Amino acid sequence: MTAPGPAKHPSAGTSPGRLAPALEVTGLSVRLGRNAVLHDVSLSAAPGSWVTVVGANGAGKSTLLRAVSGVIRHAGTVRVDGTDIGALAPRDRARRLALVAQNPVLPPAMTVASYVLLGRLAHMGRLARESAEDLAAVADVLARLDAGHLAGRRLGSLSGGEAQRIAVARAVVQQAPVLLLDEPTSSLDIGHQLDVLDLVEDLRRRSGLTVVSTMHDLTLAARYAERLVLLSAGRVAVDGTPETVLTETNLARFYGAAVRVVHDDSGVVVLPARARTAGTRP
């Protein structure tokens, strides 16, 4: 069973009708070559909320975040605080959205500290040098992700899990109001999974950060997200609270999985229901 995450709490000022969405995606469709990957996807995230996109492999989760961030071309609109980011220059877009890709490309010869510092570029003048504040922000985030000792290391020497934490650190120091996380815990052990997610949750609570993530671990998704959006074959199949999305019926239909869904004091837990076969160790 996955370790418990934070207790649920309502985000200040996120009641529908009181504030415009921090992120609003309308009619988003993507074609990669001849293949239609996403079909008329619409979703929104209230200011200070955490929305997680789930779905089986190939559902279009990573493609959705890449399209929202502007990495790949798409039809439809993406607005942050009411601004269509498709009309913005890359630097202006980076002030509004930060993306942690599932498999980030890290320059192998660059040091960890220098790479994380790149997250501050959107806030610097074109010819400006980093300030003491920028360097302090980098050191603080690395320390909170148990990565301070990696600051002088070359990126090419990192393990997969270390590299993933460093990619998260760069996005966090970018200080954009909307953070996109594509499978942020996929290469991490359980301790560092919780380090990453707890850091993001802390930022969300303290500064009103809006988070949109994708996750394979449905129990973790239910622990941290206030809302889940389940994609199937590139379309939104179910959108709602973890309790309404993560049902045994939905998971059987959209994942083809036999599971048990258990509700405890900390939320929803998804467990495999497949019986052991004869001769399998207890």
ZALUMBA-407304 format. One record per residue (C-alpha): residue number from 1; residue in three letters; x, y, z. Coordinates in pm, whole numbers, plus 50000, padded with zeros to 5 digits. Each point is the difference from the previous one (the first is absolute). Example, Ala and Ser with C-alpha at 12.3 -4.5 7.8 and 13.67 -1.06 7.14 Angstrom:
+-----+------+-------+-------+-------+
: pos : code :     u :     v :     w :
+-----+------+-------+-------+-------+
:   1 :  Ala : 51230 : 49550 : 50780 :
:   2 :  Ser : 50137 : 50344 : 49934 :
+-----+------+-------+-------+-------+
This chain:
+-----+------+-------+-------+-------+
: pos : code :     u :     v :     w :
+-----+------+-------+-------+-------+
:   1 :  Met : 50000 : 50000 : 50000 :
:   2 :  Thr : 50127 : 50348 : 49915 :
:   3 :  Ala : 50093 : 50220 : 50293 :
:   4 :  Pro : 49739 : 50259 : 50093 :
:   5 :  Gly : 50027 : 50348 : 49860 :
:   6 :  Pro : 49869 : 50327 : 50136 :
:   7 :  Ala : 49658 : 50044 : 50148 :
:   8 :  Lys : 49749 : 50149 : 49759 :
:   9 :  His : 49908 : 50360 : 50043 :
:  10 :  Pro : 49803 : 50253 : 49799 :
:  11 :  Ser : 50214 : 50248 : 49806 :
:  12 :  Ala : 49933 : 50359 : 50094 :
:  13 :  Gly : 49797 : 50183 : 49742 :
:  14 :  Thr : 49940 : 49705 : 49769 :
:  15 :  Ser : 49623 : 49977 : 50024 :
:  16 :  Pro : 49843 : 49983 : 49653 :
:  17 :  Gly : 49861 : 50333 : 49887 :
:  18 :  Arg : 50216 : 50214 : 50230 :
:  19 :  Leu : 50328 : 49994 : 49809 :
:  20 :  Ala : 50088 : 49937 : 49637 :
:  21 :  Pro : 50202 : 49682 : 49937 :
:  22 :  Ala : 50377 : 50030 : 50035 :
:  23 :  Leu : 50027 : 49759 : 49706 :
:  24 :  Glu : 49728 : 49946 : 49742 :
:  25 :  Val : 50037 : 49756 : 49710 :
:  26 :  Thr : 49727 : 50008 : 49737 :
:  27 :  Gly : 49951 : 49767 : 49702 :
:  28 :  Leu : 50361 : 49883 : 49995 :
:  29 :  Ser : 50081 : 49749 : 49725 :
:  30 :  Val : 50338 : 49863 : 49891 :
:  31 :  Arg : 50115 : 49805 : 49697 :
:  32 :  Leu : 50345 : 49840 : 49995 :
:  33 :  Gly : 50069 : 49911 : 49639 :
:  34 :  Arg : 49691 : 49821 : 49873 :
:  35 :  Asn : 49880 : 49906 : 50346 :
:  36 :  Ala : 49738 : 50197 : 50192 :
:  37 :  Val : 50120 : 49977 : 50360 :
:  38 :  Leu : 49769 : 50244 : 50183 :
:  39 :  His : 49641 : 50081 : 49906 :
:  40 :  Asp : 49827 : 50319 : 50116 :
:  41 :  Val : 50135 : 49987 : 50357 :
:  42 :  Ser : 49877 : 50268 : 50238 :
:  43 :  Leu : 50094 : 50040 : 50365 :
:  44 :  Ser : 50062 : 50275 : 50252 :
:  45 :  Ala : 50189 : 50047 : 50324 :
:  46 :  Ala : 49893 : 50249 : 50263 :
:  47 :  Pro : 50264 : 50227 : 50159 :
:  48 :  Gly : 50196 : 49806 : 50261 :
:  49 :  Ser : 49851 : 49662 : 49907 :
:  50 :  Trp : 50168 : 49670 : 49910 :
:  51 :  Val : 49854 : 49813 : 49703 :
:  52 :  Thr : 50148 : 49666 : 49892 :
:  53 :  Val : 49945 : 49839 : 49661 :
:  54 :  Val : 49985 : 49619 : 50013 :
:  55 :  Gly : 49935 : 49727 : 49747 :
:  56 :  Ala : 50145 : 49685 : 49850 :
:  57 :  Asn : 50319 : 50001 : 49793 :
:  58 :  Gly : 49940 : 50172 : 49668 :
:  59 :  Ala : 49703 : 50202 : 50124 :
:  60 :  Gly : 50174 : 50328 : 49911 :
:  61 :  Lys : 50104 : 50127 : 50344 :
:  62 :  Ser : 50354 : 50113 : 49914 :
:  63 :  Thr : 49889 : 50138 : 49665 :
:  64 :  Leu : 49742 : 50212 : 50181 :
:  65 :  Leu : 50257 : 50164 : 50230 :
:  66 :  Arg : 50244 : 50056 : 49713 :
:  67 :  Ala : 49726 : 50169 : 49799 :
:  68 :  Val : 49888 : 50215 : 50292 :
:  69 :  Ser : 50360 : 50116 : 50055 :
:  70 :  Gly : 50042 : 50089 : 49632 :
:  71 :  Val : 50263 : 49733 : 49926 :
:  72 :  Ile : 49788 : 49848 : 49722 :
:  73 :  Arg : 49747 : 50152 : 49761 :
:  74 :  His : 49632 : 49959 : 50068 :
:  75 :  Ala : 49654 : 50123 : 49912 :
:  76 :  Gly : 49793 : 50168 : 50269 :
:  77 :  Thr : 50095 : 50259 : 50260 :
:  78 :  Val : 50200 : 50004 : 50323 :
:  79 :  Arg : 49950 : 50294 : 50235 :
:  80 :  Val : 50187 : 50084 : 50319 :
:  81 :  Asp : 49821 : 50260 : 50214 :
:  82 :  Gly : 49794 : 50082 : 49694 :
:  83 :  Thr : 50298 : 50056 : 49767 :
:  84 :  Asp : 50031 : 49787 : 49688 :
:  85 :  Ile : 50355 : 49872 : 50035 :
:  86 :  Gly : 50017 : 49907 : 49633 :
:  87 :  Ala : 50045 : 50371 : 49925 :
:  88 :  Leu : 50290 : 50044 : 50244 :
:  89 :  Ala : 50374 : 50000 : 49942 :
:  90 :  Pro : 50185 : 49705 : 50163 :
:  91 :  Arg : 50138 : 50214 : 50285 :
:  92 :  Asp : 49655 : 50135 : 50084 :
:  93 :  Arg : 49853 : 49650 : 49983 :
:  94 :  Ala : 50270 : 49876 : 50240 :
:  95 :  Arg : 49888 : 50259 : 50256 :
:  96 :  Arg : 49655 : 49840 : 50000 :
:  97 :  Leu : 50062 : 49627 : 49949 :
:  98 :  Ala : 50278 : 49765 : 50111 :
:  99 :  Leu : 50024 : 49644 : 49868 :
: 100 :  Val : 50182 : 49698 : 50139 :
: 101 :  Ala : 50015 : 49754 : 49711 :
: 102 :  Gln : 49986 : 49626 : 50062 :
: 103 :  Asn : 50340 : 49950 : 49837 :
: 104 :  Pro : 50175 : 50338 : 50019 :
: 105 :  Val : 50308 : 50057 : 49783 :
: 106 :  Leu : 50287 : 50097 : 50231 :
: 107 :  Pro : 50330 : 50134 : 49856 :
: 108 :  Pro : 50248 : 49744 : 50137 :
: 109 :  Ala : 50291 : 50241 : 50054 :
: 110 :  Met : 49799 : 50265 : 50188 :
: 111 :  Thr : 50006 : 50006 : 50379 :
: 112 :  Val : 49684 : 49947 : 50198 :
: 113 :  Ala : 50007 : 50351 : 50150 :
: 114 :  Ser : 50046 : 50163 : 49657 :
: 115 :  Tyr : 49715 : 49798 : 49852 :
: 116 :  Val : 49756 : 50082 : 50280 :
: 117 :  Leu : 50098 : 50366 : 49970 :
: 118 :  Leu : 49867 : 49995 : 49642 :
: 119 :  Gly : 49655 : 50003 : 50157 :
: 120 :  Arg : 50064 : 50361 : 50103 :
: 121 :  Leu : 50067 : 50124 : 49645 :
: 122 :  Ala : 49639 : 50105 : 49942 :
: 123 :  His : 50038 : 50251 : 50285 :
: 124 :  Met : 50339 : 50145 : 49895 :
: 125 :  Gly : 50067 : 50275 : 49751 :
: 126 :  Arg : 50156 : 49885 : 49676 :
: 127 :  Leu : 50350 : 50113 : 50103 :
: 128 :  Ala : 49955 : 49968 : 50376 :
: 129 :  Arg : 50201 : 49764 : 50219 :
: 130 :  Glu : 49853 : 49785 : 50273 :
: 131 :  Ser : 49937 : 50177 : 50329 :
: 132 :  Ala : 50060 : 49884 : 50355 :
: 133 :  Glu : 49624 : 49940 : 50018 :
: 134 :  Asp : 50014 : 49770 : 49696 :
: 135 :  Leu : 50288 : 49798 : 50148 :
: 136 :  Ala : 49823 : 49976 : 50336 :
: 137 :  Ala : 49682 : 49872 : 49830 :
: 138 :  Val : 50202 : 49726 : 49827 :
: 139 :  Ala : 50174 : 49896 : 50323 :
: 140 :  Asp : 49671 : 49994 : 50193 :
: 141 :  Val : 49816 : 49779 : 49749 :
: 142 :  Leu : 50292 : 49758 : 49967 :
: 143 :  Ala : 50018 : 49968 : 50378 :
: 144 :  Arg : 49627 : 49932 : 50028 :
: 145 :  Leu : 50026 : 49725 : 49739 :
: 146 :  Asp : 50292 : 49834 : 50183 :
: 147 :  Ala : 50225 : 50098 : 49709 :
: 148 :  Gly : 50225 : 50272 : 50144 :
: 149 :  His : 50296 : 49764 : 49990 :
: 150 :  Leu : 49952 : 49964 : 49623 :
: 151 :  Ala : 50046 : 50372 : 49921 :
: 152 :  Gly : 50352 : 49962 : 49860 :
: 153 :  Arg : 49940 : 49671 : 49819 :
: 154 :  Arg : 49980 : 49974 : 49620 :
: 155 :  Leu : 49655 : 49911 : 49874 :
: 156 :  Gly : 50139 : 49709 : 49803 :
: 157 :  Ser : 50112 : 49831 : 50322 :
: 158 :  Leu : 49654 : 49991 : 50160 :
: 159 :  Ser : 49777 : 49698 : 50043 :
: 160 :  Gly : 49652 : 50007 : 49847 :
: 161 :  Gly : 49840 : 50086 : 50331 :
: 162 :  Glu : 50251 : 50275 : 50075 :
: 163 :  Ala : 49947 : 50151 : 49653 :
: 164 :  Gln : 49625 : 50003 : 50053 :
: 165 :  Arg : 50032 : 50190 : 50326 :
: 166 :  Ile : 50228 : 50254 : 49831 :
: 167 :  Ala : 49747 : 50053 : 49720 :
: 168 :  Val : 49733 : 50069 : 50264 :
: 169 :  Ala : 50235 : 50242 : 50177 :
: 170 :  Arg : 50053 : 50202 : 49680 :
: 171 :  Ala : 49624 : 50031 : 49945 :
: 172 :  Val : 49933 : 50100 : 50361 :
: 173 :  Val : 50256 : 50285 : 49998 :
: 174 :  Gln : 49835 : 50130 : 49683 :
: 175 :  Gln : 49720 : 50119 : 50234 :
: 176 :  Ala : 49730 : 49989 : 49733 :
: 177 :  Pro : 49645 : 50005 : 50142 :
: 178 :  Val : 49911 : 49677 : 49815 :
: 179 :  Leu : 50221 : 49690 : 50033 :
: 180 :  Leu : 49962 : 49705 : 49759 :
: 181 :  Leu : 50145 : 49670 : 50125 :
: 182 :  Asp : 50016 : 49705 : 49762 :
: 183 :  Glu : 50046 : 49682 : 50209 :
: 184 :  Pro : 50222 : 50182 : 50252 :
: 185 :  Thr : 50058 : 49689 : 50217 :
: 186 :  Ser : 50048 : 49728 : 49738 :
: 187 :  Ser : 50374 : 49946 : 50068 :
: 188 :  Leu : 49998 : 50070 : 50373 :
: 189 :  Asp : 49998 : 49777 : 50305 :
: 190 :  Ile : 49709 : 50048 : 50240 :
: 191 :  Gly : 50192 : 50236 : 50230 :
: 192 :  His : 50099 : 50237 : 49721 :
: 193 :  Gln : 49655 : 49971 : 49842 :
: 194 :  Leu : 49856 : 50149 : 50316 :
: 195 :  Asp : 50279 : 50263 : 50019 :
: 196 :  Val : 49908 : 50127 : 49653 :
: 197 :  Leu : 49624 : 49990 : 50047 :
: 198 :  Asp : 50014 : 50150 : 50349 :
: 199 :  Leu : 50215 : 50289 : 49872 :
: 200 :  Val : 49747 : 50072 : 49725 :
: 201 :  Glu : 49712 : 49973 : 50248 :
: 202 :  Asp : 50175 : 50240 : 50237 :
: 203 :  Leu : 50046 : 50255 : 49720 :
: 204 :  Arg : 49635 : 49958 : 49906 :
: 205 :  Arg : 49886 : 50070 : 50355 :
: 206 :  Arg : 50235 : 50293 : 50065 :
: 207 :  Ser : 50003 : 50183 : 49667 :
: 208 :  Gly : 49686 : 49890 : 49816 :
: 209 :  Leu : 50190 : 49800 : 49738 :
: 210 :  Thr : 49768 : 49823 : 49754 :
: 211 :  Val : 50113 : 49647 : 49915 :
: 212 :  Val : 49902 : 49779 : 49708 :
: 213 :  Ser : 50173 : 49663 : 49997 :
: 214 :  Thr : 49984 : 49655 : 49848 :
: 215 :  Met : 50049 : 49689 : 50214 :
: 216 :  His : 49990 : 49624 : 49961 :
: 217 :  Asp : 49975 : 49932 : 50374 :
: 218 :  Leu : 49629 : 50049 : 50061 :
: 219 :  Thr : 50028 : 49991 : 50378 :
: 220 :  Leu : 50258 : 50280 : 49993 :
: 221 :  Ala : 49785 : 50190 : 49753 :
: 222 :  Ala : 49703 : 49976 : 50238 :
: 223 :  Arg : 50211 : 50107 : 50298 :
: 224 :  Tyr : 50126 : 50325 : 49849 :
: 225 :  Ala : 49751 : 50111 : 49732 :
: 226 :  Glu : 49669 : 50162 : 50076 :
: 227 :  Arg : 49867 : 49903 : 49658 :
: 228 :  Leu : 50078 : 49726 : 49750 :
: 229 :  Val : 49948 : 50007 : 49624 :
: 230 :  Leu : 49995 : 49650 : 49849 :
: 231 :  Leu : 50102 : 49984 : 49633 :
: 232 :  Ser : 49911 : 49708 : 49775 :
: 233 :  Ala : 50110 : 49983 : 49635 :
: 234 :  Gly : 50078 : 50370 : 49999 :
: 235 :  Arg : 49666 : 50116 : 50140 :
: 236 :  Val : 49880 : 50103 : 50346 :
: 237 :  Ala : 49808 : 49700 : 50131 :
: 238 :  Val : 49940 : 50102 : 50363 :
: 239 :  Asp : 50071 : 50324 : 50187 :
: 240 :  Gly : 49938 : 50036 : 50372 :
: 241 :  Thr : 50125 : 49940 : 50351 :
: 242 :  Pro : 50226 : 49700 : 50067 :
: 243 :  Glu : 49707 : 49824 : 50166 :
: 244 :  Thr : 49779 : 50034 : 49692 :
: 245 :  Val : 50269 : 49923 : 49740 :
: 246 :  Leu : 50181 : 49712 : 50171 :
: 247 :  Thr : 49723 : 49745 : 50015 :
: 248 :  Glu : 50037 : 49630 : 49930 :
: 249 :  Thr : 49759 : 50038 : 49707 :
: 250 :  Asn : 50199 : 50284 : 49840 :
: 251 :  Leu : 50335 : 49827 : 50049 :
: 252 :  Ala : 49868 : 49677 : 49852 :
: 253 :  Arg : 49856 : 50185 : 49701 :
: 254 :  Phe : 50282 : 50240 : 49920 :
: 255 :  Tyr : 50305 : 49808 : 50128 :
: 256 :  Gly : 49878 : 49643 : 49949 :
: 257 :  Ala : 50115 : 49943 : 50359 :
: 258 :  Ala : 49855 : 49785 : 50275 :
: 259 :  Val : 50050 : 50212 : 50312 :
: 260 :  Arg : 49857 : 50066 : 50342 :
: 261 :  Val : 49939 : 50361 : 50096 :
: 262 :  Val : 50021 : 50059 : 50375 :
: 263 :  His : 49903 : 50321 : 50179 :
: 264 :  Asp : 50185 : 50076 : 50324 :
: 265 :  Asp : 50053 : 50307 : 50217 :
: 266 :  Ser : 50258 : 50144 : 49761 :
: 267 :  Gly : 49810 : 49943 : 49676 :
: 268 :  Val : 49984 : 49746 : 49719 :
: 269 :  Val : 50229 : 49697 : 49974 :
: 270 :  Val : 50010 : 49792 : 49680 :
: 271 :  Leu : 50108 : 49637 : 50049 :
: 272 :  Pro : 50044 : 49718 : 49748 :
: 273 :  Ala : 49722 : 49741 : 50031 :
: 274 :  Arg : 50156 : 49723 : 49791 :
: 275 :  Ala : 50026 : 49674 : 50198 :
: 276 :  Arg : 50334 : 49824 : 50030 :
: 277 :  Thr : 50040 : 49695 : 49777 :
: 278 :  Ala : 50091 : 49659 : 50135 :
: 279 :  Gly : 50364 : 49973 : 50100 :
: 280 :  Thr : 50045 : 50375 : 50049 :
: 281 :  Arg : 50182 : 50095 : 50317 :
: 282 :  Pro : 49782 : 50148 : 50274 :
+-----+------+-------+-------+-------+
